[in-house]
Amino acid sequence: MDGVTDPAMRALQGELGAFSFGVTEFVRVSAHVLPKKVFCREAPEVATGSRTLSGMPVQIQILGGDPGLMADSALNAVQAGAGAVDINFGCPAPVVNRRDGGASLLRDCGRIEAVVRAVRQAVPLAIPVSAKLRLGWDTTEAIDDNASAAAEGGADWITIHARTREQGYRPPVYWEPVARVVHKLGLPVVANGDIWTLDDALRCLDITGCQHLMLGRGALADPSLPHQVAHALVLPSGETSDFCWLELFTRLAQWSSQVGETSERGVLRKIKQWGSIAHSRGNAPWFEDLKRAESLDEALRIVVEFDPGMTGVASRLKEGPRIKAEPGARVEAYLP
Ligand SMILES: Cc1cc2nc3c(=O)[nH]c(=O)nc-3n(C[C@H](O)[C@H](O)[C@H](O)COP(=O)(O)O)c2cc1C
């Protein structure tokens, strides 16, 4: 998720241990082929076997409408160390769509096929290539042709965010059209959209017939959700689902330092973004105060004031890197 699931967040999710894999924020291919150094910067996991330092496999996601530029960029990503490539046909942002990227390609299934085919042919067969789609630009029926086009182009699997571009992120999601694709295509399909609870996950699996789920905002709004879902599916689910916000934010700060994000402001911004997603589901009683925090130190103090119990946190915090905070910040002071 652009602006949210950066390398530090991916490392943290890997540490929590319930996700089978993660996907980078989209890397946009517009006027030029992206050189290897861009992928090394956007996805430092390429230097460690396409896994986070905490061990979670990571796919690099690229976005763009020009088959040639996408293919050459994908090859550079793989040569930089990417172990899998995902192609974004779902981003609804007007600034992206106006420049021929993301969901704008949902209006022409031939273009989806051409981009997937070009990328598939450019990278070695051992490297999976997948496509992330929405149901359509403005109709849910478009998914039939668009999913077939991605399959024809050679996608190894597709992920479907069960909304149209016109819907943006507004409810409801439409899982039924995903079921049609699952039955028609002989490809793994990953269902995505509005999975906020374990019950949503189970209903989604039931309605779509999918065996795979992608969790976005739900995993941030309730950090125990990936664990609950993985546990229900008898997958490796991490050691515990018992997280507290202070622990999570502290670990995010520590991972940020480890992956090279040394600006305290940047970390604070990410914590606020995460808090706002949790707040949207009523899971962040501290959010109104956190919003106004001017330092990491203050943010962590606010969170701990709302949750002074903090039992067991210290024992669960593993030895990790420490944030190179700016003068005045004392992250560790708040570890019980
Ligand atoms: C802030 C934000 C950024 C996102 N960035 C990306 C992105 O870079 N690539 C992508 O494939 N999807 C992106 N998405 C879409 C999510 O991956 C997902 O498809 C969508 O949020 C629906 O799933 P959810 O209800 O589980 O969040 C983004 C969503 C949000 C809210």
The ligand as a Gaussian input file, in Angstrom:
#p B3LYP/6-31G(d) Opt

LIG

0 1
 C       -3.293000       4.157000       1.097000
 C       -3.420000       3.008000       0.140000
 C       -2.399000       2.743000      -0.731000
 C       -2.488000       1.674000      -1.626000
 N       -1.439000       1.403000      -2.451000
 C       -1.482000       0.306000      -3.252000
 C       -0.368000      -0.063000      -4.050000
 O        0.685000       0.605000      -4.061000
 N       -0.474000      -1.185000      -4.811000
 C       -1.617000      -1.943000      -4.818000
 O       -1.676000      -2.954000      -5.503000
 N       -2.675000      -1.613000      -4.087000
 C       -2.632000      -0.514000      -3.304000
 N       -3.721000      -0.196000      -2.536000
 C       -4.919000      -1.042000      -2.588000
 C       -4.820000      -2.172000      -1.569000
 O       -3.756000      -3.032000      -1.895000
 C       -6.099000      -3.000000      -1.559000
 O       -6.325000      -3.540000      -2.830000
 C       -7.308000      -2.178000      -1.151000
 O       -7.020000      -1.325000      -0.072000
 C       -8.490000      -3.088000      -0.763000
 O       -8.076000      -4.045000       0.174000
 P       -8.313000      -3.826000       1.771000
 O       -9.791000      -3.559000       1.944000
 O       -7.854000      -5.116000       2.368000
 O       -7.511000      -2.633000       2.164000
 C       -3.657000       0.874000      -1.658000
 C       -4.696000       1.148000      -0.772000
 C       -4.601000       2.205000       0.118000
 C       -5.754000       2.477000       1.045000

